[in-house]
Amino acid sequence: MDTKKKDVRALTKEQLREFFVKEGDKAFRGNQVYEWLWSKGAHSFDDMTNISIETRQKLQDNFVINHIKVDQMQRSSDGTVKNAVRLHDGLVVESVLIPTKTRTTACVSSQVGCSLDCRFCATSRLKRMRNLNPDEIFDQVVAIDNESRLYFDRPLSNIVFMGMGEPLMNYNNVLKAIDKITSPEGLGMSPKRIVVSTSGVPKMIKKMADDDVKFKLAVSLHSAINEVRTSIMPFNATFPLEDLREALEYWYAKTKDRITYEYVVWEGINDTEKDVEALIAFCKFAPSKVNLIEYNPIDDGEFQQASSKAIDMYVAMLEANHITVTVRRSRGKDIDAACGQLANKS
């Protein structure tokens, strides 16, 4: 990486046009380069084959493309693909391709490490080193789209921000990345097929509502009892459930969008009727969906998947209270599929 040169993808289309005009070239060259960068996913200036060699050299002299590199890939017997993604500065994040019969979903990262301290998450063992740039988020999606086409013969259909990092702690860059992903001049994906999953940063949830975002919201909840949630997600002491609930009420009042709660049930932690009753009470203020997620253990420690009896109890009680519930089975059990596991090894 040449630190003296600016990453060309930090420039807007207008800035690219201005660059070429200053260089005595035509402004439309900026349009061509912008298309190569965002619609065609060019990795180098040499890829830009409809631009003269002299113009490509001019770009080479002034800019770099700090493209990601899939440093290590694991493929599960269930089709899940896990990528360890090497960034231009040598740091590593993860992304995952999750296939089903009807769709392929990209799970992407937004930070190197994480700002938060969830005790059940492998990523929390990696200190937060920096936020990802918009192009680094975008590149993860392009790489997984390519893998989806290669291995499953169909384009990527969905994106979830549930990889490494807390997306709302890198809000501006996440929004810029989503803008490029959804733009007709980028990947042209529908924002309705994108889910941003947050552990719950009330101020930023309200900002999302005020910004009239078009993507969907999911909340990594795991307990609706403050004491329990703080014991497994210590930042809950700073952002307690009351503040989270108020922010979600604000979100729903503004957007009228259903709220999805991601929820893992652990043995001896949140597997009682009291836990389910608290969850039901928390969900009642707005249409909601609960995804009960099978836990992918990160070690042999205190966090162990709850019994099927406990899961069945959750499903029965939620359905009896007219709350939509699904049970998501863990994917990629035969690879380092828990978020942060592969990066911890890289």
C-alpha positions in Angstrom: 0.0 0.0 0.0 1.3 3.5 -0.9 0.2 5.7 2.0 1.0 8.8 0.0 -1.7 8.1 -2.6 -5.4 8.5 -1.8 -7.8 5.6 -2.4 -9.7 6.6 -5.5 -12.9 5.2 -4.0 -12.9 7.9 -1.4 -13.8 10.4 -4.3 -17.3 11.1 -5.4 -18.3 11.0 -9.0 -18.2 14.7 -9.2 -14.7 14.8 -7.6 -13.5 12.3 -10.2 -14.9 14.4 -13.0 -13.2 17.5 -11.6 -9.9 15.6 -11.4 -10.0 14.8 -15.1 -10.9 18.3 -16.1 -7.9 19.6 -14.1 -5.8 17.1 -15.9 -6.9 18.5 -19.2 -9.1 15.5 -20.0 -12.9 15.2 -20.5 -15.2 15.1 -17.5 -17.0 12.0 -18.7 -13.8 10.0 -17.9 -14.8 10.4 -14.2 -18.1 8.7 -15.1 -16.3 5.8 -16.7 -13.9 5.3 -13.7 -16.8 5.6 -11.3 -18.7 2.8 -13.1 -15.6 0.6 -13.1 -15.1 1.1 -9.4 -18.7 0.6 -8.1 -20.7 -1.2 -10.8 -18.0 -3.5 -12.2 -16.0 -3.9 -9.0 -12.6 -3.2 -10.6 -9.6 -4.4 -8.5 -7.0 -2.4 -10.4 -6.8 0.4 -12.9 -5.6 -2.1 -15.5 -9.1 -3.7 -15.4 -10.5 -0.5 -16.9 -10.2 -1.7 -20.5 -12.3 1.0 -22.2 -9.9 3.7 -20.9 -6.6 4.5 -22.6 -3.3 3.2 -21.2 -2.2 6.8 -20.7 -5.3 7.6 -18.6 -4.9 4.4 -16.6 -1.3 5.4 -15.9 -2.5 8.9 -14.8 -4.8 7.2 -12.3 -2.0 4.9 -11.2 0.3 7.9 -10.6 -2.3 9.7 -8.4 -4.4 7.0 -6.6 -4.6 3.5 -5.3 -7.5 1.0 -5.0 -7.2 -0.5 -1.5 -9.1 -3.6 -2.4 -9.7 -6.4 0.1 -8.3 -9.9 -0.4 -10.0 -13.2 0.7 -7.0 -14.5 2.6 -8.6 -17.7 3.8 -11.8 -19.5 2.9 -13.6 -22.4 4.6 -16.5 -24.3 3.0 -18.9 -26.2 5.2 -20.7 -29.4 4.3 -23.9 -27.5 4.5 -22.7 -25.0 1.8 -21.8 -22.2 4.2 -18.7 -20.3 3.1 -16.6 -18.4 5.6 -14.1 -15.8 4.4 -11.2 -14.3 6.4 -10.8 -11.0 4.6 -7.4 -9.3 4.6 -7.6 -5.5 4.5 -5.0 -3.2 2.8 -3.3 -2.5 6.2 -3.0 -6.2 7.1 -5.9 -6.4 9.5 -8.5 -9.2 9.1 -12.3 -9.3 9.3 -14.8 -11.9 8.4 -17.7 -12.4 6.0 -20.0 -15.4 5.5 -22.1 -16.7 2.6 -25.2 -18.5 3.9 -27.1 -20.5 1.3 -30.7 -21.9 1.4 -32.8 -23.4 -1.3 -34.3 -20.0 -2.2 -31.7 -17.4 -1.3 -28.0 -16.7 -0.6 -27.3 -14.3 2.2 -24.1 -12.3 2.9 -23.2 -11.7 6.5 -20.7 -8.8 6.5 -18.5 -7.0 9.1 -18.5 -3.3 9.8 -15.5 -3.0 12.3 -12.2 -4.7 12.9 -13.0 -6.2 16.3 -15.9 -4.7 18.1 -16.7 -1.7 20.3 -18.9 -3.7 22.6 -18.2 -6.5 25.1 -20.7 -9.3 24.6 -19.3 -12.2 26.6 -20.7 -14.9 24.3 -19.1 -13.5 21.1 -15.7 -14.4 19.8 -15.4 -11.0 18.2 -15.4 -9.3 21.6 -12.1 -11.0 22.3 -10.6 -8.9 19.5 -10.2 -5.3 20.6 -11.8 -2.8 18.2 -8.9 -1.6 16.1 -10.8 0.6 13.6 -14.0 1.1 11.6 -14.3 -0.3 8.1 -14.4 2.1 5.2 -17.5 2.1 2.9 -15.5 0.4 0.1 -14.2 -2.3 2.5 -17.8 -3.2 3.4 -18.8 -3.0 -0.3 -16.0 -5.3 -1.3 -17.2 -8.0 1.1 -20.5 -8.0 -0.6 -19.0 -8.2 -4.1 -16.8 -11.1 -3.0 -19.7 -13.0 -1.6 -21.8 -12.2 -4.7 -19.1 -13.8 -6.8 -19.0 -16.8 -4.6 -22.7 -17.2 -4.7 -22.6 -17.2 -8.5 -19.7 -19.6 -8.6 -20.9 -22.2 -6.0 -24.7 -21.8 -6.3 -25.2 -20.4 -9.8 -27.3 -17.4 -8.6 -26.6 -13.9 -7.5 -26.6 -12.8 -3.9 -30.1 -12.1 -2.7 -29.8 -10.7 0.9 -27.3 -9.0 3.2 -27.2 -8.9 6.9 -24.8 -6.7 9.0 -24.3 -9.4 11.6 -20.6 -9.9 11.2 -17.8 -8.4 13.2 -18.5 -5.1 14.9 -21.4 -3.0 15.9 -22.8 -1.3 12.7 -24.3 1.6 14.5 -20.9 2.5 16.0 -19.7 2.9 12.4 -23.0 4.5 11.2 -21.8 6.9 8.5 -19.6 4.4 6.7 -22.3 1.7 6.9 -24.8 4.1 5.4 -22.4 5.1 2.6 -21.7 1.4 1.9 -25.4 0.6 1.7 -25.9 3.6 -0.6 -23.3 2.1 -3.0 -24.8 -1.4 -2.7 -28.3 -0.2 -3.5 -27.5 2.5 -6.1 -28.2 1.7 -9.7 -24.6 2.9 -10.3 -23.4 0.3 -7.8 -24.9 -3.2 -7.2 -28.5 -2.2 -7.5 -29.7 -4.3 -4.7 -33.0 -3.5 -2.9 -32.6 -2.0 0.5 -35.5 -4.1 1.7 -33.2 -7.1 1.3 -30.7 -5.6 3.7 -30.9 -6.0 7.5 -28.7 -4.0 9.9 -28.4 -5.9 13.2 -27.5 -3.9 16.3 -26.9 -4.8 19.9 -28.9 -1.7 20.8 -27.5 1.8 20.7 -30.7 3.9 21.4 -29.4 7.3 20.1 -28.4 5.8 16.8 -31.6 3.8 16.4 -33.5 7.1 16.7 -31.1 8.7 14.1 -31.8 5.8 11.7 -35.5 6.6 12.0 -34.9 10.3 11.5 -32.7 9.6 8.4 -35.6 7.6 6.9 -33.5 4.6 6.1 -35.1 2.0 3.8 -33.3 -1.1 5.1 -34.6 -3.4 7.9 -33.7 -3.3 11.6 -32.8 -6.3 13.8 -31.9 -6.1 17.5 -29.6 -8.6 19.1 -31.6 -8.9 22.4 -30.9 -12.2 24.2 -32.7 -11.1 27.3 -35.5 -8.7 28.2 -34.4 -8.7 31.9 -31.9 -6.0 32.7 -29.9 -8.0 35.2 -29.6 -11.0 32.9 -28.8 -8.9 29.8 -26.1 -6.9 31.6 -24.5 -10.1 32.8 -24.0 -11.3 29.2 -23.8 -8.0 27.4 -22.2 -5.6 29.9 -22.8 -2.5 27.8 -26.5 -2.9 28.7 -25.6 -1.1 31.9 -25.0 2.0 29.8 -27.8 1.4 27.3 -30.5 -0.3 29.5 -33.6 -2.0 28.2 -35.8 1.0 29.1 -33.7 3.3 26.8 -33.7 0.6 24.1 -37.4 0.2 24.3 -38.0 3.9 24.0 -35.8 4.1 20.9 -37.6 1.2 19.3 -40.9 2.8 20.0 -39.6 5.9 18.2 -38.4 3.8 15.3 -41.7 2.1 14.9 -43.7 5.3 15.2 -41.6 6.8 12.3 -41.2 3.8 10.1 -44.1 1.4 10.8 -41.6 -1.4 10.1 -41.8 -4.7 12.0 -38.9 -5.2 14.5 -36.9 -8.4 14.4 -35.2 -9.6 17.6 -32.3 -12.0 17.4 -32.3 -14.2 20.5 -30.1 -17.0 21.7 -31.3 -19.2 24.5 -28.6 -20.5 26.8 -28.8 -23.2 29.4 -29.0 -21.8 32.9 -29.0 -18.2 31.7 -32.2 -17.3 30.0 -34.1 -20.6 29.7 -37.0 -20.2 32.1 -40.6 -19.1 31.8 -39.8 -15.9 33.5 -37.4 -15.1 30.7 -40.0 -15.8 28.0 -42.6 -13.7 29.9 -40.2 -10.7 29.9 -39.5 -11.1 26.2 -43.3 -11.2 25.4 -43.8 -8.0 27.5 -40.9 -6.3 25.7 -42.3 -7.2 22.2 -45.8 -6.1 22.8 -45.5 -2.5 21.8 -45.0 -3.1 18.1 -45.4 -5.8 15.5 -42.3 -8.0 15.9 -40.6 -11.2 15.0 -38.3 -13.3 17.2 -35.5 -15.3 15.6 -34.4 -18.0 18.1 -30.8 -18.7 17.1 -29.0 -22.0 17.8 -25.8 -21.1 19.5 -22.4 -21.8 17.9 -20.1 -22.3 20.9 -16.8 -20.4 20.9 -15.3 -22.7 23.6 -16.3 -25.1 26.3 -17.2 -22.4 28.8 -20.3 -21.2 30.4 -22.4 -20.5 27.3 -24.0 -23.7 26.2 -27.0 -24.2 23.9 -30.3 -24.6 25.9 -32.3 -27.8 25.7 -34.8 -28.4 22.9 -37.4 -28.4 25.7 -36.5 -24.8 26.5 -36.7 -23.8 22.8 -40.1 -25.5 22.5 -41.3 -23.5 25.5 -40.2 -20.2 23.9 -41.9 -21.1 20.7 -45.2 -22.2 22.4 -45.4 -19.1 24.6 -44.5 -16.6 21.9 -47.0 -18.1 19.5 -49.7 -18.2 22.2 -49.2 -14.4 22.4 -49.4 -13.9 18.7 -45.7 -13.1 18.2 -44.1 -14.5 15.1 -41.2 -16.8 16.0 -38.7 -18.8 13.9 -36.0 -21.2 15.0 -32.7 -20.7 13.1 -30.4 -23.7 13.1 -26.7 -23.0 13.4 -24.8 -23.1 10.1 -21.2 -24.1 9.4 -20.8 -26.2 12.4 -17.8 -28.0 10.9 -15.9 -24.8 10.2 -15.0 -21.7 12.3 -18.5 -20.2 11.7 -19.0 -18.3 15.0 -18.4 -14.7 14.3 -14.8 -13.8 15.2 -13.4 -17.4 15.3 -11.6 -17.3 12.0 -10.2 -13.8 12.5 -8.9 -14.9 15.9 -6.8 -17.5 14.1 -5.6 -15.2 11.3 
